[in-house]
């Protein structure tokens, strides 16, 4: 298993290209986000998604969120009005997961059989670059139901499995996952308070 230690302020193009190539070939990678570490797989690869659920020992009835590189990707994977897209563009990139109705191109395996999808654009250069060719999963790097560790060594010890690539940017600097906001409702509501701060004034 290849482990690459990086300075998140200086990301090599070769690492980005390798990450994309591995995920395109069905591999799972461990990567840093603006919150906790995430496990990345190509969301359009059913076999990779099945492997991801297996790695996490996670029930396939539980959805897995998606990381996209920019706002323009959101209408490609989810149903969204132009008004809501403007609102979302005010908080993304950032530590938020946005819940929207999924488009037909999104597998129900990814969404746990539901018609909604969770979308992130982390405020992280590496996240945005490794998801530039296709959206990737951004589920927390842990065994389902267990604590998400902050250091790569602890994460790998807990997962106890081989990954395609491990990108080590040092211990996570935050303790919480993202704030989850359900934009299928009007007005949107916060489902989980995390590391992101959100004002309902944005809905006015």
Residue, then its C-alpha position, 0 to 999 in steps of 0.5 A: x500500500x502506497x502512503x504519500x506524505x504531503x504538504x497540503x499547501x504544495x500539492x504535486x500534479x503527479x499525485x493528483x493524476x495518480x489519485x484520479x487514475x487509481x479511482x478510475x480503475x476502481x481503487x479506493x484512496x484515503x485523502x484529507x479534507x477540510x474536516x476529517x479524512x475521507x475515503x474516495x472512490x469513483x461514484x460511477x463504479x458500482x464495484x468500487x462502491x461495493x468495496x467501499x461499503x465492505x471496507x467500512x463495514x457499513x450497511x448498504x441502506x446507509x447513504x454515502x456522500x459525494x465530493x465534487x470539484x465545483x458548483x457547476x458539477x452540482x446540477x449534473x448529479x442533483x436536481x436543483x433550482x437556480x435560486x437554491x444553487x445561488x444560496x449554496x454557492x455562498x457556503x460552498x466550498x466549505x465544511x457543509x454537506x448539502x442534501x438534494x434530490x438525486x438525478x437518475x445517473x446516480x446509483x441507489x447503491x450510493x444513496x442507500x436506496x433513497x432518492x436524495x444525495x449528499x454533496x460536498x465541495x470541501x474548502x481543500x485544494x486537494x479535494x477539488x483537484x482529485x474530483x475534477x474528472x468525476x465526483x468521488x465519495x467523501x465518506x468518513x474514513x472509519x469503520x461504521x459506528x466507530x470513532x473517526x480518527x484524526x491521524x492516518x496511522x490510527x485510521x489505517x489501524x482501525x480499517x485494517x485493509x489495503x487501499x489503493x493510495x493513502x495521502x497523509x497531510x498530517x493529523x486532521x485539525x478539526x474534531x467534527x464532520x461537516x454540517x448537513x443541510x437538507x435543501x429538499x425542504x423549504x426552507x432548508x433545515x440543518x440535520x446535523x451540526x458540525x464544523x461549519x457555521x451557517x446562518x438562516x439569513x441566507x434563505x431570506 
